[in-house]
Amino acid sequence: MPVTTGEFRRALGQFATGVTVITVTRESGLVHGMTANSFASVSLDPLQVLVCVDHRAQTHYLVQEQKLFGINILAENQEELARYFARPEQDPEDASQLGVRIRASDRGTPLLDGAVVQLDCQLARVVQSGDHSIFIADVHSIELHGGRPLVFHAGQYKRLPDEE
Ligand SMILES: Cc1cc2nc3c(=O)[nH]c(=O)nc-3n(C[C@H](O)[C@H](O)[C@H](O)COP(=O)(O)O)c2cc1C
């Protein structure tokens, strides 16, 4: 029997991940964000990571246009930001109420404050696959702030249990 999309989603949802927000500059100088958990490490030499982005996402167009983008690994207290950046419409007023703070890296890549890790990335290669593109990026710099990461599992945001 062929696998349905629902079965596929439920099965893949058992793979617990962290949660990232991709941050990229929009034409107007504003910053667009997209919640993504398809993030993975690719290569150590050169340092490369990947994220898979739906062809229909605004981020798909923006990353290919701008080339520079941030990957921010969310902290456990940033669940509301994960929800906000998974919405198709982003209202700057809502963002400011939620405490979204964006800061530019030394070369102008937008990065999200409060993330446990911020990666300043540059698009290196795009691989088309099905309805998503795999964006492979060189990592220009890393800010490792520490703290506990937000987790996504079985369609829900979760926190790591307290250590003994
Ligand atoms: C936890 C979570 C993880 C997600 N991961 C991805 C992802 O890896 N790739 C993707 O294209 N969309 C992903 N999405 C969906 C996008 O965040 C959402 O469709 C977004 O509105 C599309 O981006 P846009 O604002 O650039 O159009 C995820 C959503 C959630 C809630």
The ligand as a Tripos MOL2 file, in Angstrom:
@<TRIPOS>MOLECULE
LIG
   31    33     1     0     0
SMALL
NO_CHARGES

@<TRIPOS>ATOM
      1 C1          8.4600   22.9800   13.8640 C.3       1 LIG1
      2 C2          8.3420   23.4020   12.4100 C.ar      1 LIG1
      3 C3          9.3410   23.0700   11.5120 C.ar      1 LIG1
      4 C4          9.2590   23.4510   10.1720 C.ar      1 LIG1
      5 N1         10.2710   23.1200    9.3300 N.ar      1 LIG1
      6 C5         10.2220   23.5070    8.0310 C.ar      1 LIG1
      7 C6         11.3020   23.1970    7.1520 C.ar      1 LIG1
      8 O1         12.2970   22.5880    7.5280 O.2       1 LIG1
      9 N2         11.1950   23.6190    5.8580 N.ar      1 LIG1
     10 C7         10.1080   24.3090    5.3970 C.ar      1 LIG1
     11 O2         10.0740   24.6530    4.2020 O.2       1 LIG1
     12 N3          9.0630   24.6400    6.2200 N.ar      1 LIG1
     13 C8          9.1170   24.2530    7.5180 C.ar      1 LIG1
     14 N4          8.0940   24.5880    8.3700 N.ar      1 LIG1
     15 C9          6.9610   25.3640    7.8590 C.3       1 LIG1
     16 C10         7.2880   26.8600    7.7340 C.3       1 LIG1
     17 O3          7.7860   27.4100    8.9540 O.3       1 LIG1
     18 C11         6.0170   27.6620    7.3300 C.3       1 LIG1
     19 O4          5.3730   27.0110    6.2730 O.3       1 LIG1
     20 C12         6.3320   29.0720    6.9020 C.3       1 LIG1
     21 O5          5.1490   29.8520    6.9650 O.3       1 LIG1
     22 C13         6.8180   29.1490    5.4600 C.3       1 LIG1
     23 O6          7.8090   30.1120    5.3360 O.3       1 LIG1
     24 P1          7.6030   31.5580    4.6820 P.3       1 LIG1
     25 O7          7.0980   32.4560    5.8040 O.co2     1 LIG1
     26 O8          9.0100   31.9120    4.2490 O.co2     1 LIG1
     27 O9          6.6370   31.4780    3.5310 O.co2     1 LIG1
     28 C14         8.1470   24.2020    9.7230 C.ar      1 LIG1
     29 C15         7.1340   24.5480   10.6350 C.ar      1 LIG1
     30 C16         7.2310   24.1590   11.9600 C.ar      1 LIG1
     31 C17         6.1350   24.5460   12.9230 C.3       1 LIG1
@<TRIPOS>BOND
     1     1     2 1
     2     2     3 ar
     3     2    30 ar
     4     3     4 ar
     5     4     5 ar
     6     4    28 ar
     7     5     6 ar
     8     6     7 ar
     9     6    13 1
    10     7     8 2
    11     7     9 ar
    12     9    10 ar
    13    10    11 2
    14    10    12 ar
    15    12    13 ar
    16    13    14 ar
    17    14    15 1
    18    14    28 ar
    19    15    16 1
    20    16    17 1
    21    16    18 1
    22    18    19 1
    23    18    20 1
    24    20    21 1
    25    20    22 1
    26    22    23 1
    27    23    24 1
    28    24    25 2
    29    24    26 1
    30    24    27 1
    31    28    29 ar
    32    29    30 ar
    33    30    31 1
@<TRIPOS>SUBSTRUCTURE
     1 LIG1         1 GROUP 0 **** ****
